[in-house]
């Protein structure tokens, strides 16, 4: 029985990895072994940072809301608690946007909860 040759799928796998490593420096973009390692690491970073991005934006929103709330004489935690007590359901993203772009609207929210 003749030996099965897998050169086409083998070559395709290699070309796919080299294509994903396009633009990398030196052998990282040209040699299969280096390209494979670099691409695998990049994909791990990509997966991790899709989750970290959500955390970082939430931290940014909380910082902005806290800064705006303190301008009106209350802390972030007190502000969020009063929002909850008054059944005002605005998420942190919207509150942070209001705090950064339209302070008058944010002041109206603060006045509504006092």
C-alpha positions in Angstrom: 0.0 0.0 0.0 1.4 3.4 -0.9 2.3 5.9 1.8 -0.2 8.7 2.2 1.3 12.1 1.7 -0.3 15.0 3.6 1.7 17.8 2.0 -1.2 19.9 0.8 -3.0 20.2 4.2 0.4 20.5 5.9 1.3 23.4 3.7 -2.1 25.0 4.0 -1.9 25.0 7.8 1.6 26.6 7.7 0.5 29.2 5.2 -2.6 30.1 7.3 -0.3 30.7 10.4 2.2 32.7 8.4 -0.7 34.8 7.0 -2.0 35.5 10.5 1.6 36.6 11.5 1.8 39.1 8.7 3.4 42.3 9.8 5.4 40.9 12.7 9.1 41.7 13.0 11.8 39.5 11.4 11.4 35.8 11.7 8.2 36.1 13.7 6.4 36.8 10.5 8.4 34.5 8.2 9.3 31.3 9.9 6.5 28.9 10.8 7.7 27.9 14.3 8.2 31.5 15.4 5.0 32.6 13.7 3.0 29.9 15.3 4.2 30.8 18.8 3.7 34.5 18.3 0.2 34.0 16.8 -0.9 31.7 19.6 0.3 34.2 22.2 -1.4 37.0 20.4 -4.7 35.1 20.3 -4.4 34.5 24.1 -3.9 38.2 24.6 -6.8 39.0 22.4 -9.1 36.7 24.3 -7.9 38.0 27.7 -8.2 41.7 26.7 -11.7 41.4 25.4 -12.7 40.7 29.0 -10.3 43.3 30.5 -11.7 46.0 28.3 -15.1 45.6 30.0 -13.4 46.0 33.4 -11.4 49.0 32.4 -14.4 50.9 31.0 -16.4 50.2 34.1 -13.6 51.6 36.2 -13.4 54.7 34.0 -17.2 55.2 34.3 -17.1 54.9 38.1 -14.2 57.4 38.3 -16.1 59.9 36.1 -19.3 59.5 38.1 -17.5 59.9 41.4 -15.7 63.1 40.2 -19.0 64.6 39.1 -20.9 63.5 42.2 -18.2 65.0 44.5 -18.7 68.4 42.7 -22.2 68.3 44.0 -21.2 67.3 47.5 -21.7 63.5 47.6 -19.6 60.4 47.1 -20.1 57.8 44.4 -21.5 55.2 46.8 -24.1 57.7 48.3 -25.0 58.9 44.8 -25.6 55.3 43.5 -27.6 54.4 46.6 -29.9 57.4 46.2 -30.4 56.6 42.5 -31.5 53.1 43.6 -33.8 54.4 46.3 -35.5 56.7 43.9 -35.9 54.0 41.2 -33.8 55.9 38.6 -32.4 53.2 36.4 -29.5 54.8 34.5 -26.5 52.6 34.0 -22.9 53.8 34.7 -22.1 54.3 31.0 -24.9 56.8 30.6 -24.2 58.5 33.9 -20.5 58.9 33.0 -21.4 60.3 29.6 -23.7 62.8 31.1 -21.1 63.7 33.7 -18.4 64.3 31.1 -20.5 66.0 28.3 -23.4 67.7 29.9 -22.9 68.7 33.6 -26.3 70.5 33.6 -28.2 67.3 33.0 -26.1 65.5 35.6 -26.9 68.3 38.1 -30.6 67.8 37.3 -30.3 64.1 38.3 -28.5 65.0 41.5 -31.3 67.5 42.3 -33.9 64.8 41.6 -32.5 62.4 44.1 -32.0 64.9 46.9 
